[in-house]
Amino acid sequence: MIPNVAVLEIESRHFHMPRLWIPLILLWIPLILVFLLISPVLFIVICAMSMATGVGPFRVVRIFWDILSSLRGTDVRVTSNGNKVLVRLL
Amino acid sequence: MNENRRQILEMLAAGKITANEAEQLIAALEPNSTAPAGEFAGRTAGSNGWPNSEKDAPVKTRLKYLRVLVESTEKGGPTTVNVRVPMQLLRAGVRLASLIPQQAHDELDATLSKHGVPLTLSQIKPENLEELIDHLEDLSVDVDAKDEKAKVRVFCE
């Protein structure tokens, strides 16, 4: 399943942003519309990739979908010199 | 009876596998089993070789995340990196590598070899993927560079 929420927090010595819970579902809906609009171009790109790599077009789509779906659970936290960044995909 | 189950029982009857191994294989066939398909999951068995109660729970659960922890002390202050990557993303990443053209694979392999990393990326194929991930689950790397004052830990959880 694709990630539905992103959690973002940025903190530095002089600046503190409260933890943001970004509902990605609001991003996916307009993205679907964009994908529909650019689908002819996407089709050509996917076909070109398939011809270049010898991998079927459906497999190409499946691989990219798998990557998107598997992003759920990713957690990155970096702290350095009093600066802090947190990114989580739920 | 399920065909796979029948084959396991036939192998058991023929003495090709032990009762313990048959139990583990049958457990791996169960849809809600946590055991990865195609390997013995280290499930404990009762005295008769078959699971007999709730205490016969799987010993080895499938690990979900690869964790990378880096701690270093620099002049400005300590730096900590804590990354948790889903194993599923690694699987998808290896599949993505199959989209890389052969020419790019060759160039990449040559460059890696030149820099002392004798890795043939084209040998990492989707069919070898599960084996690779299974071995990653046993991975634990601890690097403690005292001169650099850095500590790196890579493990699965």
gemmi code that builds the backbone of each chain (N, CA, C; Angstrom):
import gemmi

chains = {
    "A": [
        ("MET", (0.840, -1.201, 0.000), (0.000, 0.000, 0.000), (0.882, 1.261, 0.000)),
        ("ILE", (0.483, 2.236, -0.748), (1.288, 3.450, -0.848), (1.202, 4.247, 0.462)),
        ("PRO", (2.244, 5.022, 0.786), (2.191, 5.800, 2.025), (1.089, 6.857, 1.987)),
        ("ASN", (0.395, 6.981, 3.086), (-0.723, 7.932, 3.147), (-0.398, 9.208, 3.916)),
        ("VAL", (0.590, 9.097, 4.787), (0.937, 10.259, 5.621), (2.455, 10.408, 5.658)),
        ("ALA", (2.927, 11.633, 5.558), (4.350, 11.918, 5.737), (4.490, 12.796, 6.972)),
        ("VAL", (5.460, 12.473, 7.784), (5.711, 13.286, 8.980), (7.032, 14.009, 8.758)),
        ("LEU", (7.016, 15.295, 8.922), (8.206, 16.102, 8.655), (8.470, 17.024, 9.836)),
        ("GLU", (9.697, 17.049, 10.275), (10.070, 17.953, 11.364), (11.459, 18.512, 11.077)),
        ("ILE", (11.584, 19.802, 11.125), (12.885, 20.453, 10.906), (13.146, 21.381, 12.080)),
        ("GLU", (14.327, 21.264, 12.626), (14.653, 22.066, 13.797), (16.112, 22.512, 13.698)),
        ("SER", (16.334, 23.776, 13.948), (17.725, 24.244, 14.010), (17.884, 25.067, 15.286)),
        ("ARG", (19.063, 25.614, 15.467), (19.307, 26.376, 16.711), (18.409, 27.613, 16.793)),
        ("HIS", (18.146, 28.194, 15.618), (17.384, 29.443, 15.606), (15.959, 29.283, 15.106)),
        ("PHE", (15.624, 28.087, 14.679), (14.320, 27.910, 14.036), (13.740, 26.556, 14.426)),
        ("HIS", (12.500, 26.544, 14.786), (11.857, 25.274, 15.114), (10.516, 25.193, 14.412)),
        ("MET", (10.409, 24.217, 13.532), (9.142, 24.015, 12.835), (8.392, 22.897, 13.558)),
        ("PRO", (7.155, 23.122, 13.926), (6.415, 22.046, 14.590), (6.258, 20.837, 13.667)),
        ("ARG", (6.141, 19.678, 14.287), (6.047, 18.451, 13.493), (4.825, 18.512, 12.575)),
        ("LEU", (5.092, 18.328, 11.274), (4.006, 18.412, 10.290), (3.542, 17.027, 9.900)),
        ("TRP", (2.257, 16.804, 9.934), (1.673, 15.556, 9.464), (1.024, 15.870, 8.118)),
        ("ILE", (1.646, 15.427, 7.050), (1.162, 15.778, 5.713), (0.348, 14.606, 5.153)),
        ("PRO", (-0.934, 14.814, 4.932), (-1.731, 13.711, 4.355), (-1.410, 13.550, 2.862)),
        ("LEU", (-0.679, 12.502, 2.547), (-0.253, 12.306, 1.156), (-1.415, 11.932, 0.247)),
        ("ILE", (-2.482, 11.478, 0.858), (-3.658, 11.113, 0.063), (-4.151, 12.327, -0.739)),
        ("LEU", (-3.939, 13.527, -0.140), (-4.326, 14.749, -0.848), (-3.396, 15.019, -2.023)),
        ("LEU", (-2.210, 14.421, -1.948), (-1.248, 14.581, -3.042), (-1.526, 13.552, -4.139)),
        ("TRP", (-1.899, 12.337, -3.705), (-2.094, 11.263, -4.695), (-3.264, 11.572, -5.629)),
        ("ILE", (-4.321, 12.167, -5.087), (-5.514, 12.416, -5.918), (-5.189, 13.368, -7.084)),
        ("PRO", (-4.587, 14.557, -6.815), (-4.224, 15.387, -7.974), (-3.178, 14.736, -8.868)),
        ("LEU", (-2.302, 13.915, -8.253), (-1.278, 13.245, -9.070), (-1.905, 12.266, -10.060)),
        ("ILE", (-2.971, 11.597, -9.611), (-3.663, 10.665, -10.518), (-4.203, 11.431, -11.721)),
        ("LEU", (-4.747, 12.629, -11.445), (-5.269, 13.457, -12.533), (-4.149, 13.877, -13.484)),
        ("VAL", (-3.005, 14.231, -12.875), (-1.848, 14.625, -13.709), (-1.394, 13.427, -14.552)),
        ("PHE", (-1.346, 12.249, -13.924), (-0.936, 11.052, -14.655), (-1.886, 10.761, -15.815)),
        ("LEU", (-3.174, 10.979, -15.551), (-4.146, 10.746, -16.627), (-3.909, 11.703, -17.790)),
        ("LEU", (-3.586, 12.953, -17.434), (-3.351, 13.959, -18.481), (-2.100, 13.650, -19.298)),
        ("ILE", (-1.068, 13.201, -18.597), (0.190, 12.955, -19.309), (0.353, 11.472, -19.701)),
        ("SER", (-0.732, 10.721, -19.598), (-0.640, 9.278, -19.877), (-0.121, 8.942, -21.278)),
        ("PRO", (-0.467, 9.736, -22.323), (0.115, 9.400, -23.642), (1.641, 9.508, -23.645)),
        ("VAL", (2.151, 10.559, -22.976), (3.603, 10.750, -22.902), (4.218, 9.625, -22.061)),
        ("LEU", (3.543, 9.333, -20.952), (4.029, 8.250, -20.073), (4.092, 6.927, -20.822)),
        ("PHE", (3.066, 6.682, -21.630), (3.012, 5.440, -22.399), (4.233, 5.326, -23.309)),
        ("ILE", (4.564, 6.445, -23.977), (5.721, 6.442, -24.888), (7.013, 6.225, -24.092)),
        ("VAL", (7.117, 6.906, -22.941), (8.327, 6.776, -22.108), (8.479, 5.327, -21.624)),
        ("ILE", (7.372, 4.749, -21.171), (7.422, 3.364, -20.667), (7.767, 2.396, -21.794)),
        ("CYS", (7.188, 2.630, -22.964), (7.505, 1.760, -24.107), (8.981, 1.890, -24.479)),
        ("ALA", (9.489, 3.141, -24.447), (10.906, 3.366, -24.789), (11.803, 2.657, -23.775)),
        ("MET", (11.434, 2.772, -22.495), (12.213, 2.089, -21.448), (12.174, 0.580, -21.641)),
        ("SER", (11.003, 0.084, -22.004), (10.845, -1.352, -22.199), (11.711, -1.842, -23.348)),
        ("MET", (11.717, -1.039, -24.445), (12.522, -1.439, -25.609), (14.011, -1.378, -25.293)),
        ("ALA", (14.394, -0.374, -24.506), (15.821, -0.204, -24.177), (16.320, -1.305, -23.250)),
        ("THR", (15.455, -1.720, -22.330), (15.903, -2.687, -21.317), (15.457, -4.108, -21.612)),
        ("GLY", (14.505, -4.260, -22.516), (13.993, -5.595, -22.812), (13.037, -6.121, -21.755)),
        ("VAL", (12.553, -5.219, -20.927), (11.594, -5.604, -19.883), (10.210, -5.131, -20.328)),
        ("GLY", (9.205, -5.963, -20.099), (7.846, -5.633, -20.536), (7.316, -4.361, -19.916)),
        ("PRO", (6.458, -3.605, -20.632), (5.960, -2.330, -20.100), (5.175, -2.490, -18.799)),
        ("PHE", (4.432, -3.586, -18.678), (3.663, -3.794, -17.453), (4.595, -4.036, -16.273)),
        ("ARG", (5.727, -4.696, -16.573), (6.699, -4.967, -15.503), (7.331, -3.650, -15.036)),
        ("VAL", (7.576, -2.747, -16.007), (8.157, -1.435, -15.654), (7.209, -0.696, -14.704)),
        ("VAL", (5.920, -0.688, -15.066), (4.921, -0.014, -14.228), (4.872, -0.680, -12.855)),
        ("ARG", (4.906, -2.008, -12.860), (4.834, -2.775, -11.612), (6.026, -2.443, -10.703)),
        ("ILE", (7.223, -2.324, -11.300), (8.431, -2.031, -10.508), (8.297, -0.657, -9.841)),
        ("PHE", (7.852, 0.339, -10.622), (7.716, 1.685, -10.049), (6.617, 1.714, -8.983)),
        ("TRP", (5.555, 0.958, -9.224), (4.475, 0.878, -8.232), (4.984, 0.213, -6.948)),
        ("ASP", (5.797, -0.843, -7.115), (6.361, -1.548, -5.957), (7.238, -0.612, -5.126)),
        ("ILE", (8.018, 0.218, -5.820), (8.887, 1.157, -5.102), (8.044, 2.150, -4.300)),
        ("LEU", (7.015, 2.658, -4.950), (6.132, 3.617, -4.276), (5.450, 2.973, -3.065)),
        ("SER", (5.001, 1.737, -3.257), (4.297, 1.043, -2.177), (5.225, 0.702, -1.012)),
        ("SER", (6.465, 0.388, -1.350), (7.377, -0.071, -0.291), (8.008, 1.083, 0.485)),
        ("LEU", (7.703, 2.299, 0.086), (8.250, 3.452, 0.821), (7.641, 3.577, 2.213)),
        ("ARG", (6.495, 2.969, 2.397), (5.804, 3.042, 3.684), (6.682, 2.417, 4.777)),
        ("GLY", (6.872, 3.122, 5.850), (7.706, 2.627, 6.944), (9.100, 3.230, 6.947)),
        ("THR", (9.414, 4.006, 5.914), (10.728, 4.642, 5.858), (10.835, 5.716, 6.935)),
        ("ASP", (11.947, 5.730, 7.588), (12.147, 6.653, 8.704), (13.572, 7.187, 8.634)),
        ("VAL", (13.718, 8.472, 8.469), (15.053, 9.077, 8.384), (15.150, 10.181, 9.435)),
        ("ARG", (16.132, 10.064, 10.301), (16.349, 11.084, 11.343), (17.818, 11.492, 11.309)),
        ("VAL", (18.069, 12.751, 11.115), (19.443, 13.248, 11.078), (19.558, 14.392, 12.079)),
        ("THR", (20.554, 14.284, 12.940), (20.817, 15.342, 13.915), (22.263, 15.756, 13.766)),
        ("SER", (22.508, 17.022, 13.597), (23.880, 17.490, 13.447), (24.012, 18.916, 13.947)),
        ("ASN", (24.953, 19.118, 14.805), (25.263, 20.458, 15.325), (24.016, 21.208, 15.799)),
        ("GLY", (23.142, 20.525, 16.473), (21.932, 21.179, 16.975), (20.813, 21.281, 15.962)),
        ("ASN", (21.068, 20.850, 14.715), (20.028, 20.853, 13.698), (19.423, 19.441, 13.621)),
        ("LYS", (18.158, 19.405, 13.376), (17.499, 18.100, 13.383), (16.483, 18.027, 12.240)),
        ("VAL", (16.524, 16.901, 11.514), (15.546, 16.680, 10.444), (14.934, 15.299, 10.647)),
        ("LEU", (13.644, 15.243, 10.558), (12.942, 13.963, 10.687), (11.975, 13.814, 9.517)),
        ("VAL", (12.067, 12.679, 8.831), (11.132, 12.378, 7.747), (10.625, 10.961, 7.954)),
        ("ARG", (9.342, 10.814, 8.041), (8.744, 9.481, 8.200), (7.615, 9.323, 7.202)),
        ("LEU", (7.520, 8.163, 6.623), (6.408, 7.878, 5.716), (5.552, 6.785, 6.340)),
        ("LEU", (4.286, 7.057, 6.529), (3.385, 6.106, 7.201), (2.289, 5.627, 6.253)),
    ],
    "B": [
        ("MET", (-6.767, -32.743, -0.116), (-5.478, -32.314, 0.478), (-4.677, -31.497, -0.544)),
        ("ASN", (-4.060, -30.502, -0.064), (-3.232, -29.641, -0.900), (-2.068, -30.442, -1.517)),
        ("GLU", (-1.764, -30.136, -2.777), (-0.721, -30.887, -3.499), (0.648, -30.758, -2.822)),
        ("ASN", (0.975, -29.536, -2.378), (2.272, -29.311, -1.724), (2.369, -30.103, -0.424)),
        ("ARG", (1.251, -30.095, 0.309), (1.206, -30.814, 1.583), (1.403, -32.322, 1.343)),
        ("ARG", (0.738, -32.808, 0.283), (0.850, -34.229, -0.054), (2.303, -34.592, -0.375)),
        ("GLN", (2.970, -33.705, -1.163), (4.371, -33.959, -1.537), (5.261, -34.014, -0.297)),
        ("ILE", (4.994, -33.113, 0.639), (5.801, -33.086, 1.878), (5.610, -34.396, 2.648)),
        ("LEU", (4.346, -34.822, 2.731), (4.064, -36.061, 3.469), (4.683, -37.277, 2.766)),
        ("GLU", (4.687, -37.247, 1.429), (5.313, -38.341, 0.678), (6.818, -38.375, 0.924)),
        ("MET", (7.416, -37.160, 0.954), (8.857, -37.078, 1.244), (9.155, -37.585, 2.646)),
        ("LEU", (8.237, -37.290, 3.569), (8.400, -37.764, 4.946), (8.284, -39.291, 4.999)),
        ("ALA", (7.281, -39.809, 4.268), (7.073, -41.260, 4.244), (8.261, -41.977, 3.609)),
        ("ALA", (8.860, -41.322, 2.606), (10.009, -41.934, 1.917), (11.297, -41.780, 2.721)),
        ("GLY", (11.213, -41.046, 3.807), (12.389, -40.866, 4.662), (13.374, -39.838, 4.136)),
        ("LYS", (12.919, -39.036, 3.149), (13.820, -38.018, 2.582), (13.989, -36.834, 3.532)),
        ("ILE", (12.978, -36.567, 4.337), (13.049, -35.478, 5.318), (12.592, -35.994, 6.678)),
        ("THR", (13.003, -35.290, 7.713), (12.598, -35.698, 9.064), (11.227, -35.087, 9.381)),
        ("ALA", (10.622, -35.585, 10.469), (9.308, -35.069, 10.888), (9.389, -33.581, 11.200)),
        ("ASN", (10.506, -33.194, 11.773), (10.717, -31.786, 12.109), (10.721, -30.910, 10.862)),
        ("GLU", (11.454, -31.375, 9.855), (11.553, -30.616, 8.602), (10.201, -30.562, 7.901)),
        ("ALA", (9.474, -31.677, 7.958), (8.141, -31.711, 7.329), (7.217, -30.706, 8.013)),
        ("GLU", (7.299, -30.654, 9.322), (6.468, -29.717, 10.086), (6.794, -28.272, 9.704)),
        ("GLN", (8.098, -28.014, 9.560), (8.523, -26.654, 9.205), (8.060, -26.288, 7.799)),
        ("LEU", (8.133, -27.266, 6.900), (7.690, -27.003, 5.525), (6.188, -26.755, 5.477)),
        ("ILE", (5.428, -27.537, 6.226), (3.970, -27.356, 6.258), (3.627, -26.007, 6.879)),
        ("ALA", (4.382, -25.649, 7.916), (4.153, -24.345, 8.558), (4.417, -23.214, 7.582)),
        ("ALA", (5.442, -23.396, 6.744), (5.782, -22.355, 5.759), (4.703, -22.226, 4.695)),
        ("LEU", (3.935, -23.305, 4.498), (2.863, -23.266, 3.487), (1.622, -22.541, 3.983)),
        ("GLU", (1.488, -22.445, 5.313), (0.302, -21.798, 5.861), (0.259, -20.346, 5.433)),
        ("PRO", (-0.920, -19.863, 4.981), (-0.997, -18.496, 4.449), (-0.663, -17.419, 5.446)),
        ("ASN", (-0.996, -17.618, 6.735), (-0.715, -16.572, 7.724), (0.569, -16.827, 8.481)),
        ("SER", (1.381, -17.765, 7.930), (2.649, -18.050, 8.584), (3.612, -16.912, 8.348)),
        ("THR", (4.467, -16.641, 9.335), (5.468, -15.584, 9.170), (6.719, -16.118, 8.505)),
        ("ALA", (6.752, -17.438, 8.288), (7.950, -18.033, 7.716), (8.074, -17.676, 6.259)),
        ("PRO", (9.279, -17.329, 5.807), (9.463, -17.070, 4.407), (9.347, -18.365, 3.614)),
        ("ALA", (8.673, -18.296, 2.479), (8.512, -19.496, 1.680), (9.861, -19.971, 1.195)),
        ("GLY", (10.013, -21.269, 1.173), (11.236, -21.824, 0.597), (12.356, -21.991, 1.590)),
        ("GLU", (12.111, -21.738, 2.858), (13.165, -21.991, 3.833), (12.544, -22.456, 5.127)),
        ("PHE", (13.336, -23.174, 5.905), (12.856, -23.597, 7.202), (12.905, -22.391, 8.117)),
        ("ALA", (11.809, -22.175, 8.820), (11.715, -20.926, 9.584), (12.114, -21.082, 11.033)),
        ("GLY", (12.651, -22.224, 11.395), (13.114, -22.372, 12.760), (11.984, -22.464, 13.760)),
        ("ARG", (10.912, -23.126, 13.384), (9.761, -23.246, 14.276), (10.030, -24.390, 15.259)),
        ("THR", (9.677, -24.189, 16.491), (9.874, -25.250, 17.470), (8.744, -26.259, 17.355)),
        ("ALA", (9.003, -27.477, 17.734), (7.994, -28.517, 17.613), (7.808, -29.217, 18.936)),
        ("GLY", (6.670, -29.892, 19.059), (6.402, -30.667, 20.251), (7.236, -31.939, 20.261)),
        ("SER", (7.009, -32.765, 21.282), (7.835, -33.964, 21.416), (7.636, -34.920, 20.248)),
        ("ASN", (6.419, -34.874, 19.637), (6.171, -35.748, 18.506), (6.585, -35.118, 17.174)),
        ("GLY", (7.230, -33.989, 17.250), (7.699, -33.339, 16.026), (6.700, -32.386, 15.416)),
        ("TRP", (5.471, -32.344, 15.939), (4.443, -31.464, 15.399), (4.113, -30.388, 16.427)),
        ("PRO", (3.693, -29.219, 15.981), (3.342, -28.180, 16.952), (2.147, -28.648, 17.773)),
        ("ASN", (2.236, -28.452, 19.093), (1.151, -28.944, 19.921), (0.451, -27.870, 20.739)),
        ("SER", (0.916, -26.658, 20.696), (0.222, -25.607, 21.443), (0.700, -24.238, 20.980)),
        ("GLU", (0.171, -23.209, 21.658), (0.539, -21.835, 21.315), (2.022, -21.563, 21.550)),
        ("LYS", (2.615, -22.368, 22.474), (4.032, -22.116, 22.778), (4.937, -22.483, 21.604)),
        ("ASP", (4.363, -23.241, 20.627), (5.139, -23.601, 19.446), (5.104, -22.473, 18.425)),
        ("ALA", (5.305, -21.293, 18.872), (5.283, -20.122, 17.991), (6.565, -20.060, 17.182)),
        ("PRO", (6.542, -19.390, 16.021), (7.758, -19.300, 15.235), (8.857, -18.605, 16.005)),
        ("VAL", (10.063, -19.144, 15.900), (11.194, -18.554, 16.600), (11.728, -17.375, 15.798)),
        ("LYS", (11.833, -17.592, 14.472), (12.414, -16.552, 13.624), (11.298, -15.853, 12.862)),
        ("THR", (11.102, -14.600, 13.143), (10.097, -13.855, 12.410), (10.780, -13.123, 11.268)),
        ("ARG", (10.012, -12.828, 10.257), (10.577, -12.157, 9.089), (10.882, -10.713, 9.455)),
        ("LEU", (12.113, -10.325, 9.247), (12.522, -8.971, 9.618), (12.040, -7.988, 8.556)),
        ("LYS", (11.626, -6.825, 9.017), (10.950, -5.888, 8.118), (11.816, -4.726, 7.679)),
        ("TYR", (12.777, -4.361, 8.494), (13.505, -3.129, 8.205), (15.021, -3.326, 8.263)),
        ("LEU", (15.709, -2.550, 7.450), (17.164, -2.453, 7.533), (17.454, -1.133, 8.239)),
        ("ARG", (18.251, -1.202, 9.272), (18.497, -0.019, 10.081), (19.955, 0.401, 9.931)),
        ("VAL", (20.211, 1.658, 9.701), (21.575, 2.187, 9.621), (21.703, 3.300, 10.661)),
        ("LEU", (22.611, 3.119, 11.588), (22.846, 4.127, 12.626), (24.271, 4.640, 12.494)),
        ("VAL", (24.431, 5.921, 12.413), (25.766, 6.519, 12.326), (25.876, 7.573, 13.417)),
        ("GLU", (26.924, 7.468, 14.185), (27.186, 8.484, 15.219), (28.606, 8.978, 15.008)),
        ("SER", (28.758, 10.248, 14.860), (30.120, 10.770, 14.716), (30.257, 12.068, 15.499)),
        ("THR", (31.445, 12.290, 15.958), (31.711, 13.506, 16.713), (32.649, 14.378, 15.893)),
        ("GLU", (32.158, 15.495, 15.490), (32.978, 16.423, 14.710), (33.226, 17.671, 15.543)),
        ("LYS", (33.949, 18.606, 14.905), (34.310, 19.830, 15.636), (33.080, 20.618, 16.079)),
        ("GLY", (32.096, 20.707, 15.169), (30.904, 21.510, 15.452), (29.967, 20.890, 16.468)),
        ("GLY", (30.073, 19.586, 16.654), (29.160, 18.883, 17.556), (28.862, 17.495, 17.021)),
        ("PRO", (28.149, 16.720, 17.802), (27.874, 15.345, 17.356), (26.866, 15.292, 16.204)),
        ("THR", (27.053, 14.311, 15.332), (26.128, 14.095, 14.224), (25.564, 12.687, 14.352)),
        ("THR", (24.276, 12.590, 14.255), (23.620, 11.283, 14.347), (22.733, 11.081, 13.130)),
        ("VAL", (22.869, 9.937, 12.503), (21.990, 9.582, 11.381), (21.316, 8.268, 11.740)),
        ("ASN", (20.026, 8.241, 11.652), (19.254, 7.051, 12.000), (18.270, 6.805, 10.865)),
        ("VAL", (18.561, 5.797, 10.046), (17.727, 5.536, 8.867), (17.111, 4.146, 8.987)),
        ("ARG", (15.834, 4.071, 8.754), (15.138, 2.777, 8.746), (14.533, 2.588, 7.360)),
        ("VAL", (15.016, 1.573, 6.664), (14.557, 1.320, 5.291), (13.764, 0.011, 5.277)),
        ("PRO", (12.544, 0.022, 4.746), (11.799, -1.235, 4.670), (12.492, -2.236, 3.743)),
        ("MET", (12.504, -3.493, 4.141), (13.094, -4.558, 3.308), (12.402, -4.611, 1.945)),
        ("GLN", (11.112, -4.275, 1.968), (10.330, -4.294, 0.734), (10.912, -3.307, -0.287)),
        ("LEU", (11.456, -2.211, 0.227), (12.059, -1.212, -0.652), (13.334, -1.771, -1.290)),
        ("LEU", (14.072, -2.575, -0.521), (15.267, -3.210, -1.076), (14.888, -4.163, -2.204)),
        ("ARG", (13.815, -4.910, -1.961), (13.334, -5.837, -2.993), (12.996, -5.074, -4.271)),
        ("ALA", (12.230, -3.985, -4.085), (11.824, -3.184, -5.240), (13.040, -2.550, -5.912)),
        ("GLY", (14.017, -2.168, -5.107), (15.236, -1.549, -5.647), (16.027, -2.508, -6.511)),
        ("VAL", (16.104, -3.763, -6.071), (16.832, -4.756, -6.875), (16.094, -5.005, -8.182)),
        ("ARG", (14.753, -5.003, -8.109), (13.975, -5.184, -9.340), (14.197, -3.991, -10.281)),
        ("LEU", (14.368, -2.821, -9.669), (14.628, -1.621, -10.476), (15.946, -1.758, -11.229)),
        ("ALA", (16.899, -2.441, -10.607), (18.201, -2.632, -11.247), (18.077, -3.419, -12.548)),
        ("SER", (16.985, -4.211, -12.656), (16.808, -4.974, -13.893), (16.431, -4.073, -15.060)),
        ("LEU", (16.057, -2.823, -14.768), (15.725, -1.873, -15.842), (16.962, -1.174, -16.394)),
        ("ILE", (18.078, -1.305, -15.674), (19.303, -0.644, -16.134), (19.829, -1.383, -17.362)),
        ("PRO", (20.120, -0.674, -18.447), (20.624, -1.349, -19.650), (21.946, -2.079, -19.391)),
        ("GLN", (22.176, -3.127, -20.166), (23.363, -3.969, -19.978), (24.651, -3.153, -20.095)),
        ("GLN", (24.655, -2.183, -21.033), (25.854, -1.354, -21.234), (26.195, -0.573, -19.951)),
        ("ALA", (25.146, -0.032, -19.325), (25.350, 0.709, -18.071), (25.814, -0.229, -16.967)),
        ("HIS", (25.266, -1.456, -16.960), (25.694, -2.471, -15.985), (27.191, -2.716, -16.116)),
        ("ASP", (27.636, -2.893, -17.377), (29.051, -3.205, -17.619), (29.938, -2.055, -17.155)),
        ("GLU", (29.513, -0.839, -17.487), (30.307, 0.338, -17.095), (30.376, 0.469, -15.576)),
        ("LEU", (29.235, 0.210, -14.947), (29.159, 0.290, -13.482), (30.048, -0.763, -12.828)),
        ("ASP", (29.980, -1.977, -13.357), (30.809, -3.068, -12.819), (32.290, -2.731, -12.958)),
        ("ALA", (32.642, -2.179, -14.142), (34.049, -1.835, -14.401), (34.512, -0.741, -13.433)),
        ("THR", (33.651, 0.257, -13.223), (34.008, 1.357, -12.321), (34.134, 0.868, -10.881)),
        ("LEU", (33.204, 0.003, -10.481), (33.268, -0.549, -9.115), (34.536, -1.370, -8.925)),
        ("SER", (34.873, -2.168, -9.934), (36.094, -2.986, -9.845), (37.328, -2.099, -9.745)),
        ("LYS", (37.301, -0.997, -10.526), (38.438, -0.074, -10.530), (38.642, 0.549, -9.148)),
        ("HIS", (37.531, 0.726, -8.427), (37.614, 1.326, -7.096), (37.669, 0.270, -5.989)),
        ("GLY", (37.987, -0.941, -6.367), (38.206, -1.993, -5.371), (36.962, -2.667, -4.854)),
        ("VAL", (35.861, -2.533, -5.580), (34.626, -3.229, -5.190), (34.298, -4.237, -6.298)),
        ("PRO", (34.743, -5.469, -6.152), (34.518, -6.445, -7.224), (33.085, -6.986, -7.210)),
        ("LEU", (32.158, -6.124, -7.557), (30.743, -6.497, -7.525), (30.194, -6.515, -8.949)),
        ("THR", (29.534, -7.608, -9.291), (28.894, -7.673, -10.614), (27.401, -7.464, -10.406)),
        ("LEU", (26.995, -6.256, -10.704), (25.601, -5.870, -10.435), (24.606, -6.702, -11.253)),
        ("SER", (25.034, -7.091, -12.448), (24.121, -7.842, -13.315), (23.827, -9.237, -12.770)),
        ("GLN", (24.647, -9.676, -11.811), (24.398, -11.006, -11.228), (23.312, -10.963, -10.165)),
        ("ILE", (22.960, -9.755, -9.728), (21.864, -9.634, -8.758), (20.568, -9.631, -9.566)),
        ("LYS", (19.952, -10.781, -9.637), (18.748, -10.936, -10.450), (17.537, -11.140, -9.543)),
        ("PRO", (16.331, -10.800, -10.068), (15.137, -10.976, -9.230), (14.990, -12.396, -8.692)),
        ("GLU", (15.447, -13.398, -9.476), (15.288, -14.781, -8.996), (16.205, -15.092, -7.809)),
        ("ASN", (17.282, -14.289, -7.655), (18.182, -14.490, -6.504), (17.836, -13.552, -5.349)),
        ("LEU", (16.789, -12.768, -5.576), (16.460, -11.688, -4.658), (16.130, -12.165, -3.242)),
        ("GLU", (15.268, -13.175, -3.170), (14.835, -13.650, -1.847), (16.021, -14.165, -1.044)),
        ("GLU", (16.927, -14.863, -1.754), (18.114, -15.401, -1.085), (18.963, -14.258, -0.531)),
        ("LEU", (19.091, -13.211, -1.344), (19.874, -12.037, -0.938), (19.258, -11.373, 0.291)),
        ("ILE", (17.945, -11.182, 0.246), (17.243, -10.546, 1.371), (17.345, -11.424, 2.621)),
        ("ASP", (17.202, -12.743, 2.422), (17.300, -13.654, 3.575), (18.664, -13.547, 4.237)),
        ("HIS", (19.697, -13.398, 3.417), (21.038, -13.269, 3.990), (21.233, -11.905, 4.650)),
        ("LEU", (20.555, -10.903, 4.097), (20.634, -9.557, 4.706), (20.058, -9.579, 6.113)),
        ("GLU", (19.073, -10.466, 6.325), (18.431, -10.529, 7.645), (19.416, -10.949, 8.732)),
        ("ASP", (20.453, -11.660, 8.332), (21.477, -12.075, 9.304), (22.597, -11.040, 9.407)),
        ("LEU", (22.446, -9.963, 8.649), (23.525, -8.964, 8.577), (23.586, -8.102, 9.834)),
        ("SER", (24.763, -7.906, 10.314), (24.985, -6.956, 11.403), (26.402, -6.430, 11.246)),
        ("VAL", (26.535, -5.171, 10.970), (27.851, -4.581, 10.741), (28.083, -3.517, 11.804)),
        ("ASP", (29.164, -3.625, 12.505), (29.532, -2.614, 13.496), (30.890, -2.051, 13.127)),
        ("VAL", (30.942, -0.775, 12.894), (32.210, -0.124, 12.566), (32.472, 0.924, 13.634)),
        ("ASP", (33.607, 0.804, 14.285), (33.950, 1.773, 15.325), (35.323, 2.341, 14.994)),
        ("ALA", (35.335, 3.449, 14.278), (36.605, 4.055, 13.880), (37.019, 5.057, 14.948)),
        ("LYS", (37.989, 4.664, 15.744), (38.365, 5.507, 16.883), (39.035, 6.809, 16.452)),
        ("ASP", (39.835, 6.727, 15.363), (40.516, 7.939, 14.887), (39.515, 8.970, 14.378)),
        ("GLU", (38.510, 8.455, 13.639), (37.520, 9.361, 13.041), (36.433, 9.728, 14.056)),
        ("LYS", (36.416, 9.037, 15.184), (35.389, 9.222, 16.211), (33.990, 9.024, 15.616)),
        ("ALA", (33.873, 7.965, 14.846), (32.587, 7.658, 14.218), (32.219, 6.212, 14.504)),
        ("LYS", (30.942, 5.971, 14.589), (30.455, 4.624, 14.864), (29.309, 4.347, 13.895)),
        ("VAL", (29.405, 3.235, 13.196), (28.365, 2.885, 12.224), (27.799, 1.524, 12.609)),
        ("ARG", (26.508, 1.409, 12.589), (25.857, 0.121, 12.868), (24.825, -0.143, 11.801)),
        ("VAL", (24.909, -1.301, 11.175), (23.921, -1.704, 10.173), (23.340, -3.033, 10.631)),
        ("PHE", (22.052, -3.114, 10.753), (21.425, -4.368, 11.173), (19.977, -4.407, 10.687)),
        ("CYS", (19.380, -5.567, 10.836), (17.977, -5.731, 10.430), (17.122, -5.902, 11.672)),
        ("GLU", (15.879, -5.447, 11.586), (14.994, -5.571, 12.757), (13.577, -5.919, 12.313)),
    ],
}
model = gemmi.Model(1)
for chain_id, residues in chains.items():
    chain = gemmi.Chain(chain_id)
    for i, (resn, *xyz) in enumerate(residues, 1):
        res = gemmi.Residue()
        res.name, res.seqid = resn, gemmi.SeqId(i, " ")
        for name, pos in zip(("N", "CA", "C"), xyz):
            atom = gemmi.Atom()
            atom.name, atom.element = name, gemmi.Element(name[0])
            atom.pos, atom.b_iso = gemmi.Position(*pos), 0.0
            res.add_atom(atom)
        chain.add_residue(res)
    model.add_chain(chain)
structure = gemmi.Structure()
structure.add_model(model)
structure.setup_entities()
